[in-house]
Amino acid sequence: MVEAVSKPPLVALKEVDFAWHAKANFTISSGSLCVEEHEHVFIRGASGSGKSTLLNIIGGIVTPQKGQVDIVGQDFCQLKELERDRVRADHIGFIFQQFNLIPYLSILENVTLPCRFSKLRRENAIKRSGSVTEEAVYLLSRLYSEGQFSFHRSTSELSVGQQQRVAAARALIGQPQLIIADEPTSSLDYDAREAFMALLFDEIKLSGSTLIYVSHDPTHQHLFDRVADMSVINPQNEPDL
């Protein structure tokens, strides 16, 4: 009888230490986290517990001083910056807390941007909707209820809540393998939050994406496979008071 070979976790952090500069205390100290492929994990923790830093490490935006960071089958600690950028472009959709939209581009141009840097995500978008633009319009239409709202306007004209929805559509386009969401509903009202969560879980169900989601709002915890607490992930770090 042949034994089934178990797949490695999609995200595996082991004994990770990270500080923002040489004289700073570690924001993440002996941090560890495993997330299986297709798993949906809600991460909670107090202010200053290292939630956003943890997501930056998983997304390959920063590199820890010590430890192991295996993401989508790649050892991020051993990759050069350009190699990490390529992995992130192809496999990771990131909803940043500060959105990181490009103000001189239109809504549509911001959403389709990942497909300009990733052939894989571009092909996924075309396969599902016929074109990258049509896929972007589909995602935006799920998040907006303004009727004839023009997606050709600049993102600099948008409210904070509207910008957050554009950032969500940008992260989802092209069905990336891993979605990382940092406080994605913090600027949305109730109806917009519900629309966002419905779209998010519809999309990850269709694509089979893994979801790592950080929020201070416990309202939607029940939607996730499990809840991970920063006091366990990053046990040696004390929140700032």
BADREN-6089 format. One line per field, with one value per atom (N, C-alpha, C): residue number from 1; residue in one letter; atom name; x, y, z. Coordinates in pm, whole numbers, plus 32768, in hexadecimal, padded with zeros to 4 digits. Example, Ala and Ser with C-alpha at 12.3 -4.5 7.8 and 13.67 -1.06 7.14 Angstrom:
2
pos = (1 1 1 2 2 2)
code = (A A A S S S)
site = (N CA C N CA C)
east = (8527 84CE 8528 8505 8557 850A)
north = (7DC7 7E3E 7EB6 7F1F 7F96 8003)
up = (830C 830C 830C 82C4 82CA 8313)
***
This chain:
241
pos = (1 1 1 2 2 2 3 3 3 4 4 4 5 5 5 6 6 6 7 7 7 8 8 8 9 9 9 10 10 10 11 11 11 12 12 12 13 13 13 14 14 14 15 15 15 16 16 16 17 17 17 18 18 18 19 19 19 20 20 20 21 21 21 22 22 22 23 23 23 24 24 24 25 25 25 26 26 26 27 27 27 28 28 28 29 29 29 30 30 30 31 31 31 32 32 32 33 33 33 34 34 34 35 35 35 36 36 36 37 37 37 38 38 38 39 39 39 40 40 40 41 41 41 42 42 42 43 43 43 44 44 44 45 45 45 46 46 46 47 47 47 48 48 48 49 49 49 50 50 50 51 51 51 52 52 52 53 53 53 54 54 54 55 55 55 56 56 56 57 57 57 58 58 58 59 59 59 60 60 60 61 61 61 62 62 62 63 63 63 64 64 64 65 65 65 66 66 66 67 67 67 68 68 68 69 69 69 70 70 70 71 71 71 72 72 72 73 73 73 74 74 74 75 75 75 76 76 76 77 77 77 78 78 78 79 79 79 80 80 80 81 81 81 82 82 82 83 83 83 84 84 84 85 85 85 86 86 86 87 87 87 88 88 88 89 89 89 90 90 90 91 91 91 92 92 92 93 93 93 94 94 94 95 95 95 96 96 96 97 97 97 98 98 98 99 99 99 100 100 100 101 101 101 102 102 102 103 103 103 104 104 104 105 105 105 106 106 106 107 107 107 108 108 108 109 109 109 110 110 110 111 111 111 112 112 112 113 113 113 114 114 114 115 115 115 116 116 116 117 117 117 118 118 118 119 119 119 120 120 120 121 121 121 122 122 122 123 123 123 124 124 124 125 125 125 126 126 126 127 127 127 128 128 128 129 129 129 130 130 130 131 131 131 132 132 132 133 133 133 134 134 134 135 135 135 136 136 136 137 137 137 138 138 138 139 139 139 140 140 140 141 141 141 142 142 142 143 143 143 144 144 144 145 145 145 146 146 146 147 147 147 148 148 148 149 149 149 150 150 150 151 151 151 152 152 152 153 153 153 154 154 154 155 155 155 156 156 156 157 157 157 158 158 158 159 159 159 160 160 160 161 161 161 162 162 162 163 163 163 164 164 164 165 165 165 166 166 166 167 167 167 168 168 168 169 169 169 170 170 170 171 171 171 172 172 172 173 173 173 174 174 174 175 175 175 176 176 176 177 177 177 178 178 178 179 179 179 180 180 180 181 181 181 182 182 182 183 183 183 184 184 184 185 185 185 186 186 186 187 187 187 188 188 188 189 189 189 190 190 190 191 191 191 192 192 192 193 193 193 194 194 194 195 195 195 196 196 196 197 197 197 198 198 198 199 199 199 200 200 200 201 201 201 202 202 202 203 203 203 204 204 204 205 205 205 206 206 206 207 207 207 208 208 208 209 209 209 210 210 210 211 211 211 212 212 212 213 213 213 214 214 214 215 215 215 216 216 216 217 217 217 218 218 218 219 219 219 220 220 220 221 221 221 222 222 222 223 223 223 224 224 224 225 225 225 226 226 226 227 227 227 228 228 228 229 229 229 230 230 230 231 231 231 232 232 232 233 233 233 234 234 234 235 235 235 236 236 236 237 237 237 238 238 238 239 239 239 240 240 240 241 241 241)
code = (M M M V V V E E E A A A V V V S S S K K K P P P P P P L L L V V V A A A L L L K K K E E E V V V D D D F F F A A A W W W H H H A A A K K K A A A N N N F F F T T T I I I S S S S S S G G G S S S L L L C C C V V V E E E E E E H H H E E E H H H V V V F F F I I I R R R G G G A A A S S S G G G S S S G G G K K K S S S T T T L L L L L L N N N I I I I I I G G G G G G I I I V V V T T T P P P Q Q Q K K K G G G Q Q Q V V V D D D I I I V V V G G G Q Q Q D D D F F F C C C Q Q Q L L L K K K E E E L L L E E E R R R D D D R R R V V V R R R A A A D D D H H H I I I G G G F F F I I I F F F Q Q Q Q Q Q F F F N N N L L L I I I P P P Y Y Y L L L S S S I I I L L L E E E N N N V V V T T T L L L P P P C C C R R R F F F S S S K K K L L L R R R R R R E E E N N N A A A I I I K K K R R R S S S G G G S S S V V V T T T E E E E E E A A A V V V Y Y Y L L L L L L S S S R R R L L L Y Y Y S S S E E E G G G Q Q Q F F F S S S F F F H H H R R R S S S T T T S S S E E E L L L S S S V V V G G G Q Q Q Q Q Q Q Q Q R R R V V V A A A A A A A A A R R R A A A L L L I I I G G G Q Q Q P P P Q Q Q L L L I I I I I I A A A D D D E E E P P P T T T S S S S S S L L L D D D Y Y Y D D D A A A R R R E E E A A A F F F M M M A A A L L L L L L F F F D D D E E E I I I K K K L L L S S S G G G S S S T T T L L L I I I Y Y Y V V V S S S H H H D D D P P P T T T H H H Q Q Q H H H L L L F F F D D D R R R V V V A A A D D D M M M S S S V V V I I I N N N P P P Q Q Q N N N E E E P P P D D D L L L)
site = (N CA C N CA C N CA C N CA C N CA C N CA C N CA C N CA C N CA C N CA C N CA C N CA C N CA C N CA C N CA C N CA C N CA C N CA C N CA C N CA C N CA C N CA C N CA C N CA C N CA C N CA C N CA C N CA C N CA C N CA C N CA C N CA C N CA C N CA C N CA C N CA C N CA C N CA C N CA C N CA C N CA C N CA C N CA C N CA C N CA C N CA C N CA C N CA C N CA C N CA C N CA C N CA C N CA C N CA C N CA C N CA C N CA C N CA C N CA C N CA C N CA C N CA C N CA C N CA C N CA C N CA C N CA C N CA C N CA C N CA C N CA C N CA C N CA C N CA C N CA C N CA C N CA C N CA C N CA C N CA C N CA C N CA C N CA C N CA C N CA C N CA C N CA C N CA C N CA C N CA C N CA C N CA C N CA C N CA C N CA C N CA C N CA C N CA C N CA C N CA C N CA C N CA C N CA C N CA C N CA C N CA C N CA C N CA C N CA C N CA C N CA C N CA C N CA C N CA C N CA C N CA C N CA C N CA C N CA C N CA C N CA C N CA C N CA C N CA C N CA C N CA C N CA C N CA C N CA C N CA C N CA C N CA C N CA C N CA C N CA C N CA C N CA C N CA C N CA C N CA C N CA C N CA C N CA C N CA C N CA C N CA C N CA C N CA C N CA C N CA C N CA C N CA C N CA C N CA C N CA C N CA C N CA C N CA C N CA C N CA C N CA C N CA C N CA C N CA C N CA C N CA C N CA C N CA C N CA C N CA C N CA C N CA C N CA C N CA C N CA C N CA C N CA C N CA C N CA C N CA C N CA C N CA C N CA C N CA C N CA C N CA C N CA C N CA C N CA C N CA C N CA C N CA C N CA C N CA C N CA C N CA C N CA C N CA C N CA C N CA C N CA C N CA C N CA C N CA C N CA C N CA C N CA C N CA C N CA C N CA C N CA C N CA C N CA C N CA C N CA C N CA C N CA C N CA C N CA C N CA C N CA C N CA C N CA C N CA C N CA C N CA C N CA C N CA C N CA C N CA C N CA C N CA C N CA C N CA C N CA C N CA C N CA C N CA C N CA C N CA C N CA C)
east = (8053 8000 8057 803B 8089 804D 80A0 8070 8062 7FF8 7FE2 804E 8083 80E9 80A4 80B9 8079 80C1 8073 80AD 80E0 814D 817F 811F 8122 80CC 80E9 8085 8099 80EA 80D7 8120 815C 81DF 8220 828C 8273 82D5 8306 838B 83C5 8431 841E 8481 84B1 8453 8472 848B 84FB 8518 851C 84D7 84DC 84D8 8535 8535 8543 8505 8504 858C 85DF 8667 86BE 8740 87A0 878F 8768 875E 86D2 8675 85EA 85D6 8575 854C 8508 850A 84C8 8431 83F7 8365 832C 8371 8351 83C7 83AF 841A 83F5 8446 842B 839F 8377 82F1 82E2 8271 8257 81C4 81AD 8125 8126 80C5 80B2 8022 8014 7F90 7F8E 7F2E 7F23 7EE5 7F01 7EC4 7E2C 7DE7 7D54 7D1B 7D6E 7D3D 7D1E 7CBD 7C97 7CAD 7D0D 7D38 7D21 7CDE 7CC7 7D2E 7D7F 7DE6 7DBA 7DB8 7D90 7E01 7DFF 7E65 7E57 7E8F 7E88 7EDD 7EC4 7F16 7FA7 8004 8091 80C0 806A 8090 80DA 80E6 8135 80E4 8062 800D 8037 8044 8068 80F6 8151 81DA 81DB 818B 8180 8154 80F0 80C0 8129 8176 81E2 824D 8268 82C7 828F 8211 81D2 81CC 81B2 81A9 822F 829C 8320 8346 8303 8321 8399 83A8 841E 8456 84D6 8518 8546 8527 854F 85E6 8618 86A6 86C8 8663 867C 85FC 860E 859B 8583 8518 84F4 846D 8462 83E6 83CE 837C 8359 82CD 82C3 8244 822F 81BC 8197 820A 824D 82B7 833E 834B 83C8 83FF 8483 84C6 84E5 8490 849D 8520 8558 85D4 864C 863E 86AB 869B 8628 8610 8643 8673 8695 8615 8621 85AB 8558 8598 854E 8507 8544 8504 8489 8492 841E 83AF 83D5 8373 8327 836E 832E 82CD 82F6 829C 821F 8234 81C2 8164 819B 8149 80F4 812D 80E5 8083 80A4 805D 801A 8033 7FFF 7FAF 7F35 7EE5 7EE5 7F0D 7F22 7EC5 7E70 7E1D 7E60 7EA7 7EF3 7E97 7EC2 7E75 7E6D 7ED5 7ED8 7EB6 7E87 7E54 7EC1 7F1E 7F8B 7F59 7EEC 7EBC 7F13 7F19 7F64 7F05 7F14 7EAD 7E98 7F00 7EF1 7EB9 7E9F 7E5F 7DCA 7D7D 7CED 7CD0 7C53 7C28 7C49 7C21 7C3A 7CCF 7D1E 7DAE 7DEE 7DC0 7DF4 7DD1 7D56 7D2B 7D74 7D8A 7DCA 7E63 7E9A 7F2C 7F73 7F42 7F89 7F98 7F3A 7F3F 7FA6 7FD5 8042 80C8 80D2 814F 8152 80E0 80D9 808F 80D7 8099 8033 8053 7FFA 7F73 7F75 7EF7 7EAC 7EF5 7EB6 7E6C 7EAC 7E6D 7DF2 7DFB 7D87 7D10 7D2C 7CC1 7C80 7CD0 7C9C 7C4C 7C7C 7C37 7BAB 7B9A 7B18 7AB8 7AED 7A93 7AA7 7B09 7B1F 7B88 7B99 7C01 7C1E 7C92 7CB7 7C58 7C33 7BD8 7B50 7B1A 7A97 7A9A 7B09 7B15 7B19 7B60 7B66 7ADB 7A92 7A0B 79B0 79BC 796C 7987 7A07 7A2A 79FB 7A10 79E6 794E 7908 7876 783E 7888 785F 7870 78CB 78EC 78A8 787C 783F 77AA 7760 76CF 76A3 7702 76E3 76A0 7670 762C 768A 7682 76D3 775B 778D 780E 787B 78C7 792D 79AD 79DA 7A56 7ACE 7AB7 7B25 7B56 7B16 7B41 7BBE 7C06 7C81 7C62 7CBA 7CA7 7CBC 7CFD 7D10 7C8C 7C23 7BA0 7B49 7B79 7B26 7B2E 7AC4 7AC5 7B1E 7B3D 7B90 7B4F 7ACB 7A86 7A87 7A78 7A7C 7B08 7B6F 7BF7 7C10 7BD6 7BEA 7BAE 7B3D 7AFE 7B50 7B8C 7BE4 7C5D 7C95 7D07 7CE1 7C67 7C39 7C2E 7BF2 7BE5 7C6D 7CCB 7D54 7D95 7D81 7DBD 7D81 7D00 7CB9 7CCB 7CEE 7CF2 7D5C 7D3A 7D98 7DA2 7D4A 7D40 7DC7 7E09 7E8A 7E79 7EE5 7EE3 7ECF 7F03 7EFC 7EC8 7E61 7E2D 7E53 7E93 7EB8 7E69 7E1B 7DC6 7DE5 7E0E 7E32 7DC6 7D6F 7CFF 7CAF 7C7E 7C43 7BBC 7B77 7AF2 7AEF 7B63 7B68 7B26 7B1E 7AE5 7A5D 7A20 79A2 792D 78BA 7841 780B 779D 776B 774D 7702 76DC 7757 77B6 7830 7884 7889 78D3 7897 7812 77D2 77E8 77E4 77FD 788D 78E9 7975 798B 7955 796B 792A 78B5 7872 78C9 78FE 7954 79D3 7A11 7A8E 7A7E 7A16 7A05 79D2 7985 795D 79D9 7A32 7AA8 7B09 7B21 7B7F 7B45 7ABF 7A80 7A94 7A85 7A97 7B29 7B85 7C12 7C5C 7C21 7C67 7CD9 7CD6 7D42 7D46 7DBD 7DD1 7DBF 7D84 7D69 7DA6 7DF7 7E28 7DF2 7DA4 7D53 7D68 7D95 7DA9 7D3D 7CFF 7C9D 7C8D 7C70 7C4F 7BBB 7B6B 7ADA 7ABB 7A8A 7A71 79EF 79A7 7922 7921 7988 7988 79DF 7A0B 7A61 7A22 799D 7959 7963 7989 7993 7A14 7A72 7AF7 7B07 7B69 7B85 7BBC 7C0C 7C41 7C6D 7C79 7CA9 7D30 7D93 7E19 7E35 7E65 7E7E 7F12 7F2F 7FBA 8006 7FC0 8004 8041 800F 8046 80AC 808C 80E7 8168 815A 81CB 81D2 81EF 81DA 8234 82A7 8305 82F1 8294 8280 820E 8225 81BD 8187 8103 80CA 80F4 8103 8120 80A7 80BE 8053 804F)
north = (7F88 8000 807E 80D8 8152 81BE 81F4 825C 82E1 832A 83AE 840E 845B 84BD 8541 8570 85EC 8663 86C7 873F 879B 87E2 8840 88B5 88FB 8971 89D9 8A26 8A92 8B02 8B17 8B7D 8B3B 8B48 8B0D 8B6D 8BA7 8BFC 8BB0 8BA9 8B60 8BB4 8BCE 8C13 8C95 8CE6 8D62 8DD5 8E1C 8E98 8F0A 8F77 8FEB 906C 90C8 914F 91B1 9226 9286 92C8 92CF 9301 92C6 92D7 928E 92A6 931F 933F 932C 9301 92EF 9265 925C 91DA 918B 9106 90B3 90C9 90EA 90EF 9063 9009 8F7A 8F32 8EE0 8E99 8E06 8DAF 8D1E 8D01 8D4D 8D3F 8CC3 8C7F 8C06 8C02 8BD7 8BCA 8B6B 8B0F 8AB8 8AC8 8AD9 8AE3 8A82 8A27 89C3 8A00 89C1 89EC 89E3 8A49 8A56 8A7D 8A8B 8AAE 8B43 8B67 8BF2 8C11 8C69 8C81 8D13 8D27 8DAC 8DC1 8E2C 8E4A 8EC2 8EB1 8F1E 8F3C 8FB6 8FDD 906F 9092 911C 9177 91F9 925B 924E 924C 923D 91AF 914E 90C1 9089 90DA 90B0 9079 9093 9059 9086 9108 913C 9113 9112 90E5 9053 9001 8F75 8F68 8FB5 8FAE 8FDF 9044 9073 9009 8FBA 8F4B 8EDF 8EB9 8E52 8E7F 8F00 8F34 8F50 8F39 8F4E 8FE0 9038 90C7 90E6 90A1 90AE 9021 901C 8F9D 8F99 8F30 8F29 8F18 8F3E 8F2D 8E9B 8E4E 8DC3 8D73 8CF1 8C99 8C69 8C20 8BE3 8C17 8C3F 8C73 8C2E 8BC4 8B7C 8BA4 8BE0 8C13 8BDC 8B9F 8B62 8B12 8AC5 8A6C 8AAF 8B2C 8B75 8B9F 8B94 8BC2 8C56 8CAB 8D3B 8D72 8D32 8D64 8D4E 8CF3 8CD5 8D19 8D53 8D94 8E23 8E4E 8EDB 8F2C 8FAF 9005 8FFA 8FF8 8FEF 8F68 8EFF 8E7B 8E79 8EB8 8EC1 8F12 8F7D 8FCF 8F7B 8F23 8ECF 8E6C 8E2D 8DD0 8E19 8E8F 8EDC 8F05 8F31 8F5C 8EEA 8E71 8DFE 8DBE 8DBC 8D64 8DA7 8E28 8E68 8EE5 8EEB 8F65 8FA4 9022 9064 90DC 90DC 9151 9199 9203 924E 92A4 92BE 9313 93A2 93CE 9454 9455 93E3 93D3 93D5 9438 9441 944B 9495 94AE 951A 9518 957C 95EC 9664 96CC 9700 96FA 9730 96C8 964E 95E8 95E2 95B4 95A5 952D 9521 94AD 942C 9425 93AC 9390 93F7 93E4 93B1 93E0 93AE 931B 92F5 926B 920B 9233 91DA 91D8 922D 9239 91B3 915C 90DE 908A 9096 9048 907E 90F7 912E 90F5 90CA 9097 8FFE 8FBE 8F2C 8EEF 8EA4 8E5D 8DF7 8DB6 8D50 8D8C 8DFB 8E39 8E74 8EA8 8EDB 8E6A 8DF8 8D86 8D55 8D54 8D2A 8D87 8E0B 8E6D 8E5F 8E4C 8E3D 8DBC 8D53 8CD2 8CDA 8D28 8D2D 8D93 8E06 8E71 8E9F 8E66 8E8C 8EF7 8F4B 8FB2 8FDE 901A 904D 90BC 9114 9182 914F 90ED 90B7 9075 9035 8FF8 9064 90D1 9140 917E 9191 91CA 916E 90EB 908B 9097 909A 90A2 9126 9193 9215 921E 91E4 91E8 919D 913A 90F1 9145 91A5 91F4 927B 92AB 9330 9325 9381 9385 9410 945B 94E4 94EF 9482 9486 949F 9517 9537 9573 954E 957F 9560 95C4 95B2 9579 950A 94CD 950A 9571 95B3 962F 9652 96C6 96A6 970D 96FB 96CE 967B 964F 96C2 972E 97A2 97E7 97CB 9807 97B6 9744 96E8 9700 96DA 96D9 9667 9669 95FE 9576 956D 94EF 94BE 9519 94F4 94C4 9506 94DA 944D 9430 93AC 933F 935B 92FA 92E6 9351 9345 92ED 9301 92B1 921D 9202 9177 9137 917F 9149 9130 9189 9179 90FA 90DF 9068 8FE8 8FEB 8F72 8F51 8FB4 8F9B 8F33 8EDA 8E73 8DFB 8DF4 8D7F 8D53 8DAB 8D85 8D13 8CC9 8C53 8C78 8CEC 8D19 8DA8 8DBE 8E44 8E6D 8EE1 8F19 8F99 8FA2 9016 9052 90D1 9118 917F 9160 91B7 91E6 918B 91B2 91F7 91EF 922D 92A3 92D3 9338 93BC 93DA 945A 944A 93D6 93BB 93BE 93EC 93E5 9356 933E 92B5 9273 92B9 927D 925F 92BD 92A8 9236 922A 91BB 9136 912D 90AF 908E 90F3 90DD 90AF 90ED 90C7 9036 9010 8F88 8F21 8F42 8EE6 8ED0 8F3F 8F33 8EE7 8F08 8EC8 8E30 8E03 8D73 8D2E 8D74 8D3D 8D25 8D8A 8D81 8D16 8D0C 8CA7 8C1B 8C10 8B8E 8B63 8BC2 8BA5 8B84 8BCE 8BBF 8B5A 8B38 8AE1 8B26 8BAC 8BF8 8BE2 8BEF 8BF1 8C81 8C94 8D1B 8D2D 8D97 8DC2 8E4F 8E5E 8ED6 8F0C 8F89 8FCB 9034 9034 909B 90A7 9122 9136 911C 910F 90FC 9066 902E 8F9D 8F71 8FCF 8FB0 8F3A 8F2F 8EC9 8E4F 8E42 8DD1 8D4B 8D42 8CC1 8C8F 8CE5 8CBF 8C70 8C71 8C3C 8BAF 8B67 8ADF 8ADF 8B44 8B4E 8BDD 8BF9 8C7A 8C64 8CB4 8CAB 8D2C 8D20 8D94 8DB9 8E3C 8E69 8E45 8E32 8E0A 8D80 8D2F 8CA9 8CB0 8CFB 8D08 8D4F 8DB5 8E0C 8E17 8DA8 8DA2 8DFD 8E24 8E72 8F08 8F2F 8FBE 8FF1 905E 909D 9115 9123 9197 921A 9281 9306 933B 9378 93AD 9446)
up = (8000 8000 8000 7FA3 7F97 7FF1 8048 80A2 8059 807A 803E 806E 8010 8031 8053 80CC 80F6 80B8 8090 8056 80C4 80A9 810E 811C 818C 819C 8130 810C 80AB 80EA 816D 81B8 8234 8246 82BB 82EE 8362 83A6 8421 8430 84A0 84E4 8566 85B9 8578 854D 8506 8567 8553 859C 8537 8556 84FE 854F 852F 8565 84F0 84FE 8490 847C 84E5 84D3 8542 8534 8587 861C 8644 86D2 870B 86B8 86E6 8723 877C 87AF 8740 874F 86EC 86EF 867B 8670 866C 8625 8625 8663 86C8 870C 871B 86DF 86DF 86AA 8644 860C 85B5 85C3 8575 854B 84CF 849B 8425 8421 83AD 837B 82F9 82BA 8244 8245 81DC 815E 80ED 8070 807A 8048 8049 80D2 8136 81BC 81C4 8217 822D 82C1 82DE 8368 838D 83FC 8435 84A2 8496 84F9 854C 85CF 8627 8689 86BD 871D 8741 87B2 87E2 878B 8796 8752 8781 8722 8745 8752 8735 8744 86CA 8660 85EB 8578 8573 850B 847E 846C 83E6 83BF 8420 8405 83D8 841B 83F4 8363 833B 82B1 824E 8274 821D 8208 826E 8262 8205 821B 81C7 8136 8120 8098 8057 809D 8062 8056 809D 8097 80ED 815D 81B2 81CD 81EE 820A 829B 82E4 8371 8381 83F6 8413 8430 8457 847B 8465 8445 8439 83AB 839C 831C 82F0 826F 8237 81B1 81B2 8138 810C 8096 8062 7FD6 7FBE 7F3D 7F02 7F57 7F28 7F14 7F3D 7F2D 7FB6 7FC4 803D 802D 8064 804F 8087 80ED 8128 80CB 806C 8011 7F89 7F70 7EEE 7EEF 7E7C 7E6A 7E60 7E73 7E77 7DF7 7D84 7D06 7CF9 7D2F 7D2B 7D87 7DFB 7E53 7E11 7DCC 7D84 7D1D 7CD8 7C72 7CB1 7D1E 7D63 7D94 7DCF 7E01 7D8F 7D1F 7CAE 7C79 7C73 7C3A 7C9B 7D1B 7D78 7DEE 7E06 7E7F 7E5C 7E90 7E8A 7F14 7F1D 7F9E 7FA9 800F 802D 80A1 8081 80E5 813A 81B4 820E 81D7 8190 8157 80C2 808D 8005 7F99 7F9D 7F3A 7EAB 7E96 7E0F 7DCE 7D48 7CFE 7CD5 7D0E 7D00 7C73 7C1D 7B95 7B33 7B63 7B10 7B2F 7ACF 7AE4 7B3D 7B66 7BB4 7B6A 7AEB 7A9B 7A8E 7A76 7A65 7AE5 7B58 7BD6 7BEA 7BCB 7BDF 7B82 7B07 7AA5 7AB1 7B07 7B12 7B2B 7B85 7B99 7B1A 7AC0 7A44 79E2 79F8 79A6 79D2 7A50 7A85 7A8D 7A7D 7A89 7A12 79C3 7953 7985 79F4 7A2B 7A50 7A99 7AC3 7A4B 79EB 7971 7928 791B 78D7 7924 79A9 79FA 79E6 79E2 79CF 7946 78E0 7857 784A 7889 7882 78BB 7925 7968 792B 7901 78D5 7846 7800 7774 7764 77C8 77C5 7854 7867 78EB 7916 78B8 78D8 7903 78BE 78E2 796B 798B 7A10 7A7C 7A60 7AC0 7AD4 7A68 7A72 7AC3 7AAD 7AF9 7B8E 7BB4 7C42 7C7F 7C39 7C6B 7C78 7C19 7C1D 7C95 7CC4 7D3C 7DBA 7DB5 7E2C 7E30 7DBC 7DB5 7D9C 7DD5 7DBF 7D92 7D57 7D2F 7CA7 7C6E 7BEE 7B7B 7B3E 7ACA 7AF1 7B65 7B96 7B2E 7B06 7A9F 7ADA 7AA1 7ACD 7A86 7A35 79EF 7A39 7AA8 7AF4 7B44 7B6C 7BB8 7C46 7C7D 7D07 7D6A 7D3E 7D97 7DB8 7D6A 7D80 7DE0 7E0B 7E57 7EEC 7F32 7FC3 7FF4 8075 80AE 809C 80B4 80A4 8015 7FB5 7F28 7F00 7F34 7F18 7F4D 7FC0 7FFC 7FA2 7F65 7F0C 7E8C 7E59 7DE4 7E07 7E7D 7EA9 7EB4 7EDF 7EEA 7E60 7E01 7D79 7D3C 7D54 7D1F 7D57 7DD8 7E15 7DDE 7DBC 7D92 7CFE 7CAB 7C1B 7BF9 7B9F 7B74 7BCF 7C32 7C8A 7CC5 7D11 7D4D 7DB2 7DC4 7E1B 7EAE 7ED5 7F60 7F65 7FB7 7FD0 805E 806B 80EC 80FF 816A 8181 8209 8209 8283 82A3 8304 832B 82B1 825F 81DE 81E7 8258 8261 82C2 82EA 8354 832D 82AB 827F 823B 8248 8203 8264 8231 8281 827D 82C4 82D3 824C 81F6 8175 811F 811D 80CE 8107 818D 81CB 81A3 81A5 8181 80EE 8096 8008 7FF1 803B 802E 8059 80CE 80FF 80A4 806C 800F 7F93 7F5B 7EE5 7F06 7F76 7F9C 7FA4 7FEB 7FFD 7F7D 7F2B 7EA9 7E52 7E50 7DFA 7E29 7EAB 7ED9 7ECB 7ECD 7EB5 7E24 7DC8 7D3A 7D19 7D55 7D31 7D89 7DFC 7E5A 7EA2 7EA5 7EE4 7F7C 7FB2 8042 8071 80E7 8119 81A4 81B3 8236 824C 82B6 82C8 8355 835D 83DE 83F2 8468 8487 851E 854A 85D7 85EF 8583 858C 8588 85F7 85FC 85B8 857C 8546 84E7 8495 842B 844B 84C8 84EA 84C9 84D5 84C1 8431 83D3 8347 832A 8386 836D 83A4 836B 8399 8428 8447 84D0 84EC 856D 859D 85DE 85B4 85EF 863A 86B4 8708 8706 86FC 86F8 8777 87E5 8861 8855 87F8 87DD 876C 8702 8690 86B7 870B 8730 87C9 880C 889D 88F0 88BA 890C 88FD 88A9 8893 88EA 8931 8982 8937 8928 88E4 8927 88D1 8906 8954 89C4 8A18 8A0C)
***
